[in-house]
C-alpha cells in the first residue's frame, strides 16, 4: 500500500500545482481586447493623419502605418513597406496635397485586427477639395499602438477619358 500511496500522492500534488501555475499565467496575460479602446485609438490617428501633408512631414505620415503595411491607392499598384509608403507620400506632397479629412463609418473586429470603413477628402492649398472617395483599412496593433496595416481607397471622381 505504501508503494502505491507515494506515487499517487506525487501525481496529485503535481496536478494541483500545475493548475495553480495556469491561474498565475492567466492573471499576467495581456488585458482583454476592447473595441471601444481600438475605436478611440483609430479616431486619434485619423485626426492627425493628414497633418503631414500640410508640413511635408513624411515621417509623421508613415508613423500611422505598421512597418510591413501595404497601401492600395486608386489606379496604382499595391505598395508595401515604409520606403514605398514614404515615396507615395512624397509624390502626393509634390502634386500639391496639403491635407486629408477621414470620416469613419464603421469599425469592427477583434484582437487580431480591426476593419474600418469610411470616406475621405483630400485638400490642396487653402482647403481646396481635390478628391473625395471611400476606403477600407485593416488596423493591427504594433508595439502597443493601433496602426494601419492594409489601406485600400478609391476616388468617387470620374476617371479621365482618353482623347
HELIX and SHEET records of a PDB file:
HELIX    1   1 UNK A    2  UNK A   28  1                                  27    
HELIX    2   2 UNK A   35  UNK A   49  1                                  15    
HELIX    3   3 UNK A   51  UNK A   55  1                                   5    
HELIX    4   4 UNK A   58  UNK A   62  1                                   5    
HELIX    5   5 UNK A   82  UNK A   94  1                                  13    
HELIX    6   6 UNK A  125  UNK A  127  5                                   3    
SHEET    1   A 6 UNK A  79  UNK A  80  0                                        
SHEET    2   A 6 UNK A  65  UNK A  72 -1                                        
SHEET    3   A 6 UNK A 145  UNK A 155  1                                        
SHEET    4   A 6 UNK A 129  UNK A 142 -1                                        
SHEET    5   A 6 UNK A 113  UNK A 123 -1                                        
SHEET    6   A 6 UNK A  99  UNK A 110 -1                                        
END                                                                             
